[in-house]
Amino acid sequence: PPAMNYWTSGQEAANTSLSKEYFDSAIRAFDNELNKIKKDFDEEKKRINSLYEKQIETVKKGWLILQ
């Protein structure tokens, strides 16, 4: 069998470990960003729904006055 090159094997293991750390970090950052976007979206949706409900109440009151 061919002789094992321990230097190359060690380098491959180091590169694999660095790649894994990089991707883990990138995935965590991406996940955090998506969670922030979702939170901001949910807050904006609640704000818009609240404004919508206020407008509906105003229209109902106006309709009662007109009748």
PQR file of N, CA, C, O and H, with PARSE charges and radii, in Angstrom:
ATOM      1  N   PRO A   1       0.834  -1.197   0.000 -0.5600 1.5000
ATOM      2  CA  PRO A   1       0.000   0.000   0.000  0.2800 2.0000
ATOM      3  C   PRO A   1       0.870   1.249   0.000  0.5500 1.7000
ATOM      4  O   PRO A   1       1.990   1.221   0.510 -0.5500 1.4000
ATOM      5  N   PRO A   2       0.374   2.336  -0.561 -0.5600 1.5000
ATOM      6  CA  PRO A   2       1.160   3.571  -0.584  0.2800 2.0000
ATOM      7  C   PRO A   2       1.318   4.119   0.831  0.5500 1.7000
ATOM      8  O   PRO A   2       0.458   3.945   1.694 -0.5500 1.4000
ATOM      9  N   ALA A   3       2.441   4.780   1.031 -0.4000 1.5000
ATOM     10  CA  ALA A   3       2.700   5.371   2.345 -0.0000 2.0000
ATOM     11  C   ALA A   3       1.750   6.542   2.557  0.5500 1.7000
ATOM     12  O   ALA A   3       1.471   7.303   1.630 -0.5500 1.4000
ATOM     13  H   ALA A   3       3.140   4.921   0.330  0.4000 1.0000
ATOM     14  N   MET A   4       1.262   6.678   3.769 -0.4000 1.5000
ATOM     15  CA  MET A   4       0.334   7.762   4.088 -0.0000 2.0000
ATOM     16  C   MET A   4       1.121   9.045   4.332  0.5500 1.7000
ATOM     17  O   MET A   4       2.109   9.049   5.066 -0.5500 1.4000
ATOM     18  H   MET A   4       1.488   6.060   4.521  0.4000 1.0000
ATOM     19  N   ASN A   5       0.685  10.104   3.726 -0.4000 1.5000
ATOM     20  CA  ASN A   5       1.323  11.395   3.913 -0.0000 2.0000
ATOM     21  C   ASN A   5       0.598  12.102   5.059  0.5500 1.7000
ATOM     22  O   ASN A   5      -0.485  12.656   4.867 -0.5500 1.4000
ATOM     23  H   ASN A   5      -0.118  10.101   3.130  0.4000 1.0000
ATOM     24  N   TYR A   6       1.193  12.081   6.238 -0.4000 1.5000
ATOM     25  CA  TYR A   6       0.537  12.635   7.420 -0.0000 2.0000
ATOM     26  C   TYR A   6       0.382  14.149   7.343  0.5500 1.7000
ATOM     27  O   TYR A   6      -0.567  14.707   7.894 -0.5500 1.4000
ATOM     28  H   TYR A   6       2.072  11.631   6.394  0.4000 1.0000
ATOM     29  N   TRP A   7       1.302  14.806   6.669 -0.4000 1.5000
ATOM     30  CA  TRP A   7       1.196  16.258   6.513 -0.0000 2.0000
ATOM     31  C   TRP A   7      -0.073  16.621   5.736  0.5500 1.7000
ATOM     32  O   TRP A   7      -0.829  17.500   6.148 -0.5500 1.4000
ATOM     33  H   TRP A   7       2.073  14.353   6.222  0.4000 1.0000
ATOM     34  N   THR A   8      -0.300  15.940   4.615 -0.4000 1.5000
ATOM     35  CA  THR A   8      -1.488  16.195   3.798 -0.0000 2.0000
ATOM     36  C   THR A   8      -2.749  15.845   4.570  0.5500 1.7000
ATOM     37  O   THR A   8      -3.726  16.592   4.530 -0.5500 1.4000
ATOM     38  H   THR A   8       0.314  15.225   4.280  0.4000 1.0000
ATOM     39  N   SER A   9      -2.739  14.737   5.262 -0.4000 1.5000
ATOM     40  CA  SER A   9      -3.916  14.321   6.039 -0.0000 2.0000
ATOM     41  C   SER A   9      -4.236  15.352   7.113  0.5500 1.7000
ATOM     42  O   SER A   9      -5.398  15.694   7.335 -0.5500 1.4000
ATOM     43  H   SER A   9      -1.945  14.130   5.294  0.4000 1.0000
ATOM     44  N   GLY A  10      -3.201  15.839   7.772 -0.4000 1.5000
ATOM     45  CA  GLY A  10      -3.399  16.855   8.809 -0.0000 2.0000
ATOM     46  C   GLY A  10      -3.939  18.141   8.228  0.5500 1.7000
ATOM     47  O   GLY A  10      -4.813  18.774   8.822 -0.5500 1.4000
ATOM     48  H   GLY A  10      -2.257  15.561   7.592  0.4000 1.0000
ATOM     49  N   GLN A  11      -3.429  18.537   7.070 -0.4000 1.5000
ATOM     50  CA  GLN A  11      -3.899  19.760   6.418 -0.0000 2.0000
ATOM     51  C   GLN A  11      -5.359  19.611   6.000  0.5500 1.7000
ATOM     52  O   GLN A  11      -6.152  20.538   6.168 -0.5500 1.4000
ATOM     53  H   GLN A  11      -2.719  18.023   6.588  0.4000 1.0000
ATOM     54  N   GLU A  12      -5.715  18.455   5.459 -0.4000 1.5000
ATOM     55  CA  GLU A  12      -7.101  18.233   5.050 -0.0000 2.0000
ATOM     56  C   GLU A  12      -8.029  18.312   6.256  0.5500 1.7000
ATOM     57  O   GLU A  12      -9.105  18.904   6.176 -0.5500 1.4000
ATOM     58  H   GLU A  12      -5.071  17.702   5.322  0.4000 1.0000
ATOM     59  N   ALA A  13      -7.619  17.721   7.363 -0.4000 1.5000
ATOM     60  CA  ALA A  13      -8.428  17.761   8.580 -0.0000 2.0000
ATOM     61  C   ALA A  13      -8.576  19.203   9.071  0.5500 1.7000
ATOM     62  O   ALA A  13      -9.660  19.610   9.487 -0.5500 1.4000
ATOM     63  H   ALA A  13      -6.744  17.240   7.428  0.4000 1.0000
ATOM     64  N   ALA A  14      -7.490  19.971   9.022 -0.4000 1.5000
ATOM     65  CA  ALA A  14      -7.534  21.372   9.453 -0.0000 2.0000
ATOM     66  C   ALA A  14      -8.450  22.174   8.538  0.5500 1.7000
ATOM     67  O   ALA A  14      -9.255  22.978   9.009 -0.5500 1.4000
ATOM     68  H   ALA A  14      -6.609  19.640   8.684  0.4000 1.0000
ATOM     69  N   ASN A  15      -8.330  21.957   7.226 -0.4000 1.5000
ATOM     70  CA  ASN A  15      -9.178  22.678   6.269 -0.0000 2.0000
ATOM     71  C   ASN A  15     -10.646  22.324   6.467  0.5500 1.7000
ATOM     72  O   ASN A  15     -11.515  23.193   6.403 -0.5500 1.4000
ATOM     73  H   ASN A  15      -7.676  21.304   6.843  0.4000 1.0000
ATOM     74  N   THR A  16     -10.917  21.047   6.708 -0.4000 1.5000
ATOM     75  CA  THR A  16     -12.297  20.619   6.938 -0.0000 2.0000
ATOM     76  C   THR A  16     -12.845  21.272   8.195  0.5500 1.7000
ATOM     77  O   THR A  16     -13.989  21.725   8.221 -0.5500 1.4000
ATOM     78  H   THR A  16     -10.211  20.341   6.761  0.4000 1.0000
ATOM     79  N   SER A  17     -12.030  21.320   9.231 -0.4000 1.5000
ATOM     80  CA  SER A  17     -12.457  21.935  10.486 -0.0000 2.0000
ATOM     81  C   SER A  17     -12.714  23.430  10.297  0.5500 1.7000
ATOM     82  O   SER A  17     -13.710  23.957  10.793 -0.5500 1.4000
ATOM     83  H   SER A  17     -11.100  20.953   9.211  0.4000 1.0000
ATOM     84  N   LEU A  18     -11.822  24.113   9.583 -0.4000 1.5000
ATOM     85  CA  LEU A  18     -12.004  25.546   9.325 -0.0000 2.0000
ATOM     86  C   LEU A  18     -13.248  25.793   8.481  0.5500 1.7000
ATOM     87  O   LEU A  18     -14.002  26.731   8.739 -0.5500 1.4000
ATOM     88  H   LEU A  18     -11.013  23.685   9.179  0.4000 1.0000
ATOM     89  N   SER A  19     -13.462  24.949   7.471 -0.4000 1.5000
ATOM     90  CA  SER A  19     -14.643  25.100   6.623 -0.0000 2.0000
ATOM     91  C   SER A  19     -15.908  24.907   7.442  0.5500 1.7000
ATOM     92  O   SER A  19     -16.871  25.658   7.289 -0.5500 1.4000
ATOM     93  H   SER A  19     -12.849  24.187   7.261  0.4000 1.0000
ATOM     94  N   LYS A  20     -15.910  23.913   8.302 -0.4000 1.5000
ATOM     95  CA  LYS A  20     -17.080  23.648   9.146 -0.0000 2.0000
ATOM     96  C   LYS A  20     -17.341  24.838  10.068  0.5500 1.7000
ATOM     97  O   LYS A  20     -18.484  25.268  10.219 -0.5500 1.4000
ATOM     98  H   LYS A  20     -15.127  23.302   8.427  0.4000 1.0000
ATOM     99  N   GLU A  21     -16.287  25.368  10.681 -0.4000 1.5000
ATOM    100  CA  GLU A  21     -16.454  26.530  11.561 -0.0000 2.0000
ATOM    101  C   GLU A  21     -16.990  27.729  10.782  0.5500 1.7000
ATOM    102  O   GLU A  21     -17.866  28.449  11.260 -0.5500 1.4000
ATOM    103  H   GLU A  21     -15.358  25.019  10.558  0.4000 1.0000
ATOM    104  N   TYR A  22     -16.456  27.934   9.577 -0.4000 1.5000
ATOM    105  CA  TYR A  22     -16.908  29.053   8.751 -0.0000 2.0000
ATOM    106  C   TYR A  22     -18.388  28.896   8.414  0.5500 1.7000
ATOM    107  O   TYR A  22     -19.170  29.834   8.567 -0.5500 1.4000
ATOM    108  H   TYR A  22     -15.744  27.349   9.188  0.4000 1.0000
ATOM    109  N   PHE A  23     -18.768  27.701   7.952 -0.4000 1.5000
ATOM    110  CA  PHE A  23     -20.160  27.494   7.572 -0.0000 2.0000
ATOM    111  C   PHE A  23     -21.088  27.548   8.778  0.5500 1.7000
ATOM    112  O   PHE A  23     -22.195  28.078   8.681 -0.5500 1.4000
ATOM    113  H   PHE A  23     -18.133  26.939   7.827  0.4000 1.0000
ATOM    114  N   ASP A  24     -20.656  27.010   9.907 -0.4000 1.5000
ATOM    115  CA  ASP A  24     -21.471  27.108  11.124 -0.0000 2.0000
ATOM    116  C   ASP A  24     -21.708  28.572  11.481  0.5500 1.7000
ATOM    117  O   ASP A  24     -22.824  28.968  11.815 -0.5500 1.4000
ATOM    118  H   ASP A  24     -19.757  26.580   9.987  0.4000 1.0000
ATOM    119  N   SER A  25     -20.649  29.364  11.406 -0.4000 1.5000
ATOM    120  CA  SER A  25     -20.751  30.789  11.720 -0.0000 2.0000
ATOM    121  C   SER A  25     -21.656  31.501  10.713  0.5500 1.7000
ATOM    122  O   SER A  25     -22.497  32.314  11.095 -0.5500 1.4000
ATOM    123  H   SER A  25     -19.742  29.041  11.134  0.4000 1.0000
ATOM    124  N   ALA A  26     -21.479  31.194   9.435 -0.4000 1.5000
ATOM    125  CA  ALA A  26     -22.289  31.826   8.391 -0.0000 2.0000
ATOM    126  C   ALA A  26     -23.759  31.447   8.544  0.5500 1.7000
ATOM    127  O   ALA A  26     -24.640  32.291   8.379 -0.5500 1.4000
ATOM    128  H   ALA A  26     -20.795  30.534   9.125  0.4000 1.0000
ATOM    129  N   ILE A  27     -24.023  30.194   8.856 -0.4000 1.5000
ATOM    130  CA  ILE A  27     -25.405  29.743   9.025 -0.0000 2.0000
ATOM    131  C   ILE A  27     -26.034  30.413  10.239  0.5500 1.7000
ATOM    132  O   ILE A  27     -27.193  30.826  10.190 -0.5500 1.4000
ATOM    133  H   ILE A  27     -23.308  29.508   8.990  0.4000 1.0000
ATOM    134  N   ARG A  28     -25.275  30.524  11.334 -0.4000 1.5000
ATOM    135  CA  ARG A  28     -25.793  31.192  12.527 -0.0000 2.0000
ATOM    136  C   ARG A  28     -26.123  32.656  12.224  0.5500 1.7000
ATOM    137  O   ARG A  28     -27.168  33.160  12.636 -0.5500 1.4000
ATOM    138  H   ARG A  28     -24.334  30.188  11.374  0.4000 1.0000
ATOM    139  N   ALA A  29     -25.229  33.331  11.506 -0.4000 1.5000
ATOM    140  CA  ALA A  29     -25.458  34.740  11.163 -0.0000 2.0000
ATOM    141  C   ALA A  29     -26.689  34.885  10.266  0.5500 1.7000
ATOM    142  O   ALA A  29     -27.498  35.794  10.452 -0.5500 1.4000
ATOM    143  H   ALA A  29     -24.380  32.921  11.172  0.4000 1.0000
ATOM    144  N   PHE A  30     -26.819  33.986   9.301 -0.4000 1.5000
ATOM    145  CA  PHE A  30     -27.968  34.005   8.392 -0.0000 2.0000
ATOM    146  C   PHE A  30     -29.261  33.751   9.168  0.5500 1.7000
ATOM    147  O   PHE A  30     -30.269  34.418   8.933 -0.5500 1.4000
ATOM    148  H   PHE A  30     -26.162  33.248   9.151  0.4000 1.0000
ATOM    149  N   ASP A  31     -29.232  32.792  10.086 -0.4000 1.5000
ATOM    150  CA  ASP A  31     -30.396  32.476  10.916 -0.0000 2.0000
ATOM    151  C   ASP A  31     -30.790  33.682  11.771  0.5500 1.7000
ATOM    152  O   ASP A  31     -31.973  34.003  11.891 -0.5500 1.4000
ATOM    153  H   ASP A  31     -28.413  32.250  10.277  0.4000 1.0000
ATOM    154  N   ASN A  32     -29.800  34.345  12.360 -0.4000 1.5000
ATOM    155  CA  ASN A  32     -30.075  35.536  13.175 -0.0000 2.0000
ATOM    156  C   ASN A  32     -30.708  36.640  12.339  0.5500 1.7000
ATOM    157  O   ASN A  32     -31.650  37.301  12.776 -0.5500 1.4000
ATOM    158  H   ASN A  32     -28.839  34.085  12.262  0.4000 1.0000
ATOM    159  N   GLU A  33     -30.183  36.831  11.138 -0.4000 1.5000
ATOM    160  CA  GLU A  33     -30.716  37.874  10.257 -0.0000 2.0000
ATOM    161  C   GLU A  33     -32.159  37.554   9.852  0.5500 1.7000
ATOM    162  O   GLU A  33     -33.015  38.439   9.842 -0.5500 1.4000
ATOM    163  H   GLU A  33     -29.417  36.294  10.784  0.4000 1.0000
ATOM    164  N   LEU A  34     -32.420  36.296   9.520 -0.4000 1.5000
ATOM    165  CA  LEU A  34     -33.786  35.906   9.156 -0.0000 2.0000
ATOM    166  C   LEU A  34     -34.747  36.081  10.331  0.5500 1.7000
ATOM    167  O   LEU A  34     -35.881  36.525  10.147 -0.5500 1.4000
ATOM    168  H   LEU A  34     -31.725  35.577   9.529  0.4000 1.0000
ATOM    169  N   ASN A  35     -34.299  35.737  11.528 -0.4000 1.5000
ATOM    170  CA  ASN A  35     -35.147  35.917  12.710 -0.0000 2.0000
ATOM    171  C   ASN A  35     -35.447  37.387  12.957  0.5500 1.7000
ATOM    172  O   ASN A  35     -36.561  37.737  13.348 -0.5500 1.4000
ATOM    173  H   ASN A  35     -33.379  35.376  11.678  0.4000 1.0000
ATOM    174  N   LYS A  36     -34.453  38.260  12.730 -0.4000 1.5000
ATOM    175  CA  LYS A  36     -34.670  39.705  12.893 -0.0000 2.0000
ATOM    176  C   LYS A  36     -35.677  40.211  11.858  0.5500 1.7000
ATOM    177  O   LYS A  36     -36.565  41.000  12.181 -0.5500 1.4000
ATOM    178  H   LYS A  36     -33.548  37.976  12.413  0.4000 1.0000
ATOM    179  N   ILE A  37     -35.532  39.754  10.622 -0.4000 1.5000
ATOM    180  CA  ILE A  37     -36.463  40.163   9.564 -0.0000 2.0000
ATOM    181  C   ILE A  37     -37.878  39.706   9.913  0.5500 1.7000
ATOM    182  O   ILE A  37     -38.836  40.463   9.759 -0.5500 1.4000
ATOM    183  H   ILE A  37     -34.811  39.113  10.360  0.4000 1.0000
ATOM    184  N   LYS A  38     -38.004  38.474  10.380 -0.4000 1.5000
ATOM    185  CA  LYS A  38     -39.321  37.945  10.756 -0.0000 2.0000
ATOM    186  C   LYS A  38     -39.923  38.760  11.900  0.5500 1.7000
ATOM    187  O   LYS A  38     -41.107  39.096  11.868 -0.5500 1.4000
ATOM    188  H   LYS A  38     -37.225  37.858  10.506  0.4000 1.0000
ATOM    189  N   LYS A  39     -39.115  39.076  12.903 -0.4000 1.5000
ATOM    190  CA  LYS A  39     -39.604  39.864  14.044 -0.0000 2.0000
ATOM    191  C   LYS A  39     -40.064  41.243  13.576  0.5500 1.7000
ATOM    192  O   LYS A  39     -41.139  41.704  13.959 -0.5500 1.4000
ATOM    193  H   LYS A  39     -38.154  38.803  12.929  0.4000 1.0000
ATOM    194  N   ASP A  40     -39.245  41.905  12.743 -0.4000 1.5000
ATOM    195  CA  ASP A  40     -39.606  43.225  12.223 -0.0000 2.0000
ATOM    196  C   ASP A  40     -40.891  43.151  11.398  0.5500 1.7000
ATOM    197  O   ASP A  40     -41.751  44.027  11.496 -0.5500 1.4000
ATOM    198  H   ASP A  40     -38.372  41.530  12.431  0.4000 1.0000
ATOM    199  N   PHE A  41     -41.015  42.098  10.584 -0.4000 1.5000
ATOM    200  CA  PHE A  41     -42.206  41.911   9.759 -0.0000 2.0000
ATOM    201  C   PHE A  41     -43.442  41.741  10.638  0.5500 1.7000
ATOM    202  O   PHE A  41     -44.477  42.359  10.390 -0.5500 1.4000
ATOM    203  H   PHE A  41     -40.318  41.386  10.505  0.4000 1.0000
ATOM    204  N   ASP A  42     -43.330  40.895  11.670 -0.4000 1.5000
ATOM    205  CA  ASP A  42     -44.464  40.657  12.568 -0.0000 2.0000
ATOM    206  C   ASP A  42     -44.882  41.936  13.288  0.5500 1.7000
ATOM    207  O   ASP A  42     -46.075  42.198  13.444 -0.5500 1.4000
ATOM    208  H   ASP A  42     -42.489  40.393  11.872  0.4000 1.0000
ATOM    209  N   GLU A  43     -43.907  42.734  13.727 -0.4000 1.5000
ATOM    210  CA  GLU A  43     -44.222  44.004  14.392 -0.0000 2.0000
ATOM    211  C   GLU A  43     -44.920  44.966  13.437  0.5500 1.7000
ATOM    212  O   GLU A  43     -45.885  45.631  13.813 -0.5500 1.4000
ATOM    213  H   GLU A  43     -42.938  42.521  13.601  0.4000 1.0000
ATOM    214  N   GLU A  44     -44.434  45.036  12.212 -0.4000 1.5000
ATOM    215  CA  GLU A  44     -45.046  45.925  11.215 -0.0000 2.0000
ATOM    216  C   GLU A  44     -46.455  45.446  10.871  0.5500 1.7000
ATOM    217  O   GLU A  44     -47.362  46.259  10.692 -0.5500 1.4000
ATOM    218  H   GLU A  44     -43.650  44.496  11.906  0.4000 1.0000
ATOM    219  N   LYS A  45     -46.637  44.148  10.780 -0.4000 1.5000
ATOM    220  CA  LYS A  45     -47.961  43.583  10.493 -0.0000 2.0000
ATOM    221  C   LYS A  45     -48.949  43.945  11.608  0.5500 1.7000
ATOM    222  O   LYS A  45     -50.089  44.317  11.328 -0.5500 1.4000
ATOM    223  H   LYS A  45     -45.900  43.488  10.926  0.4000 1.0000
ATOM    224  N   LYS A  46     -48.518  43.838  12.863 -0.4000 1.5000
ATOM    225  CA  LYS A  46     -49.386  44.208  13.991 -0.0000 2.0000
ATOM    226  C   LYS A  46     -49.739  45.690  13.937  0.5500 1.7000
ATOM    227  O   LYS A  46     -50.882  46.073  14.185 -0.5500 1.4000
ATOM    228  H   LYS A  46     -47.592  43.536  13.091  0.4000 1.0000
ATOM    229  N   ARG A  47     -48.750  46.519  13.610 -0.4000 1.5000
ATOM    230  CA  ARG A  47     -48.983  47.964  13.530 -0.0000 2.0000
ATOM    231  C   ARG A  47     -50.002  48.284  12.431  0.5500 1.7000
ATOM    232  O   ARG A  47     -50.909  49.092  12.631 -0.5500 1.4000
ATOM    233  H   ARG A  47     -47.821  46.207  13.409  0.4000 1.0000
ATOM    234  N   ILE A  48     -49.843  47.649  11.283 -0.4000 1.5000
ATOM    235  CA  ILE A  48     -50.763  47.881  10.164 -0.0000 2.0000
ATOM    236  C   ILE A  48     -52.166  47.393  10.515  0.5500 1.7000
ATOM    237  O   ILE A  48     -53.151  48.069  10.218 -0.5500 1.4000
ATOM    238  H   ILE A  48     -49.107  46.993  11.121  0.4000 1.0000
ATOM    239  N   ASN A  49     -52.262  46.226  11.144 -0.4000 1.5000
ATOM    240  CA  ASN A  49     -53.575  45.708  11.546 -0.0000 2.0000
ATOM    241  C   ASN A  49     -54.258  46.640  12.541  0.5500 1.7000
ATOM    242  O   ASN A  49     -55.468  46.854  12.470 -0.5500 1.4000
ATOM    243  H   ASN A  49     -51.462  45.677  11.386  0.4000 1.0000
ATOM    244  N   SER A  50     -53.480  47.191  13.466 -0.4000 1.5000
ATOM    245  CA  SER A  50     -54.036  48.125  14.444 -0.0000 2.0000
ATOM    246  C   SER A  50     -54.576  49.373  13.745  0.5500 1.7000
ATOM    247  O   SER A  50     -55.677  49.832  14.050 -0.5500 1.4000
ATOM    248  H   SER A  50     -52.497  47.017  13.524  0.4000 1.0000
ATOM    249  N   LEU A  51     -53.799  49.921  12.808 -0.4000 1.5000
ATOM    250  CA  LEU A  51     -54.258  51.095  12.059 -0.0000 2.0000
ATOM    251  C   LEU A  51     -55.509  50.773  11.248  0.5500 1.7000
ATOM    252  O   LEU A  51     -56.422  51.593  11.157 -0.5500 1.4000
ATOM    253  H   LEU A  51     -52.905  49.548  12.561  0.4000 1.0000
ATOM    254  N   TYR A  52     -55.549  49.587  10.664 -0.4000 1.5000
ATOM    255  CA  TYR A  52     -56.706  49.151   9.880 -0.0000 2.0000
ATOM    256  C   TYR A  52     -57.951  49.088  10.767  0.5500 1.7000
ATOM    257  O   TYR A  52     -59.014  49.578  10.387 -0.5500 1.4000
ATOM    258  H   TYR A  52     -54.808  48.921  10.738  0.4000 1.0000
ATOM    259  N   GLU A  53     -57.815  48.484  11.944 -0.4000 1.5000
ATOM    260  CA  GLU A  53     -58.952  48.372  12.865 -0.0000 2.0000
ATOM    261  C   GLU A  53     -59.451  49.757  13.285  0.5500 1.7000
ATOM    262  O   GLU A  53     -60.658  49.975  13.390 -0.5500 1.4000
ATOM    263  H   GLU A  53     -56.951  48.086  12.252  0.4000 1.0000
ATOM    264  N   LYS A  54     -58.535  50.688  13.522 -0.4000 1.5000
ATOM    265  CA  LYS A  54     -58.930  52.057  13.881 -0.0000 2.0000
ATOM    266  C   LYS A  54     -59.701  52.719  12.739  0.5500 1.7000
ATOM    267  O   LYS A  54     -60.689  53.415  12.970 -0.5500 1.4000
ATOM    268  H   LYS A  54     -57.554  50.512  13.436  0.4000 1.0000
ATOM    269  N   GLN A  55     -59.241  52.497  11.507 -0.4000 1.5000
ATOM    270  CA  GLN A  55     -59.935  53.069  10.343 -0.0000 2.0000
ATOM    271  C   GLN A  55     -61.333  52.480  10.204  0.5500 1.7000
ATOM    272  O   GLN A  55     -62.286  53.200   9.904 -0.5500 1.4000
ATOM    273  H   GLN A  55     -58.438  51.932  11.319  0.4000 1.0000
ATOM    274  N   ILE A  56     -61.458  51.172  10.422 -0.4000 1.5000
ATOM    275  CA  ILE A  56     -62.766  50.520  10.331 -0.0000 2.0000
ATOM    276  C   ILE A  56     -63.720  51.111  11.372  0.5500 1.7000
ATOM    277  O   ILE A  56     -64.883  51.377  11.070 -0.5500 1.4000
ATOM    278  H   ILE A  56     -60.684  50.587  10.665  0.4000 1.0000
ATOM    279  N   GLU A  57     -63.230  51.313  12.590 -0.4000 1.5000
ATOM    280  CA  GLU A  57     -64.063  51.909  13.642 -0.0000 2.0000
ATOM    281  C   GLU A  57     -64.497  53.324  13.258  0.5500 1.7000
ATOM    282  O   GLU A  57     -65.644  53.707  13.490 -0.5500 1.4000
ATOM    283  H   GLU A  57     -62.286  51.096  12.836  0.4000 1.0000
ATOM    284  N   THR A  58     -63.592  54.090  12.677 -0.4000 1.5000
ATOM    285  CA  THR A  58     -63.920  55.455  12.243 -0.0000 2.0000
ATOM    286  C   THR A  58     -65.001  55.425  11.167  0.5500 1.7000
ATOM    287  O   THR A  58     -65.938  56.223  11.201 -0.5500 1.4000
ATOM    288  H   THR A  58     -62.661  53.778  12.488  0.4000 1.0000
ATOM    289  N   VAL A  59     -64.871  54.505  10.214 -0.4000 1.5000
ATOM    290  CA  VAL A  59     -65.866  54.385   9.142 -0.0000 2.0000
ATOM    291  C   VAL A  59     -67.219  53.986   9.730  0.5500 1.7000
ATOM    292  O   VAL A  59     -68.248  54.530   9.328 -0.5500 1.4000
ATOM    293  H   VAL A  59     -64.110  53.857  10.186  0.4000 1.0000
ATOM    294  N   LYS A  60     -67.232  53.051  10.670 -0.4000 1.5000
ATOM    295  CA  LYS A  60     -68.494  52.625  11.301 -0.0000 2.0000
ATOM    296  C   LYS A  60     -69.166  53.792  12.019  0.5500 1.7000
ATOM    297  O   LYS A  60     -70.378  53.978  11.910 -0.5500 1.4000
ATOM    298  H   LYS A  60     -66.396  52.610  10.996  0.4000 1.0000
ATOM    299  N   LYS A  61     -68.378  54.579  12.755 -0.4000 1.5000
ATOM    300  CA  LYS A  61     -68.932  55.737  13.465 -0.0000 2.0000
ATOM    301  C   LYS A  61     -69.486  56.760  12.472  0.5500 1.7000
ATOM    302  O   LYS A  61     -70.555  57.331  12.682 -0.5500 1.4000
ATOM    303  H   LYS A  61     -67.393  54.429  12.843  0.4000 1.0000
ATOM    304  N   GLY A  62     -68.746  56.977  11.397 -0.4000 1.5000
ATOM    305  CA  GLY A  62     -69.207  57.908  10.363 -0.0000 2.0000
ATOM    306  C   GLY A  62     -70.487  57.421   9.715  0.5500 1.7000
ATOM    307  O   GLY A  62     -71.371  58.224   9.415 -0.5500 1.4000
ATOM    308  H   GLY A  62     -67.877  56.513  11.226  0.4000 1.0000
ATOM    309  N   TRP A  63     -70.602  56.137   9.498 -0.4000 1.5000
ATOM    310  CA  TRP A  63     -71.792  55.562   8.883 -0.0000 2.0000
ATOM    311  C   TRP A  63     -73.006  55.741   9.801  0.5500 1.7000
ATOM    312  O   TRP A  63     -74.103  56.048   9.333 -0.5500 1.4000
ATOM    313  H   TRP A  63     -69.884  55.485   9.742  0.4000 1.0000
ATOM    314  N   LEU A  64     -72.802  55.545  11.118 -0.4000 1.5000
ATOM    315  CA  LEU A  64     -73.898  55.735  12.073 -0.0000 2.0000
ATOM    316  C   LEU A  64     -74.380  57.179  12.080  0.5500 1.7000
ATOM    317  O   LEU A  64     -75.580  57.436  12.177 -0.5500 1.4000
ATOM    318  H   LEU A  64     -71.911  55.295  11.497  0.4000 1.0000
ATOM    319  N   ILE A  65     -73.455  58.115  11.978 -0.4000 1.5000
ATOM    320  CA  ILE A  65     -73.809  59.539  11.958 -0.0000 2.0000
ATOM    321  C   ILE A  65     -74.631  59.858  10.704  0.5500 1.7000
ATOM    322  O   ILE A  65     -75.579  60.641  10.769 -0.5500 1.4000
ATOM    323  H   ILE A  65     -72.480  57.906  11.899  0.4000 1.0000
ATOM    324  N   LEU A  66     -74.272  59.259   9.572 -0.4000 1.5000
ATOM    325  CA  LEU A  66     -74.969  59.532   8.312 -0.0000 2.0000
ATOM    326  C   LEU A  66     -76.372  58.936   8.285  0.5500 1.7000
ATOM    327  O   LEU A  66     -77.223  59.411   7.535 -0.5500 1.4000
ATOM    328  H   LEU A  66     -73.502  58.623   9.520  0.4000 1.0000
ATOM    329  N   GLN A  67     -76.626  57.920   9.076 -0.4000 1.5000
ATOM    330  CA  GLN A  67     -77.948  57.268   9.021 -0.0000 2.0000
ATOM    331  C   GLN A  67     -79.005  58.029   9.718  0.5500 1.7000
ATOM    332  O   GLN A  67     -80.157  57.598   9.750 -0.5500 1.4000
ATOM    333  H   GLN A  67     -75.934  57.533   9.686  0.4000 1.0000
TER
END
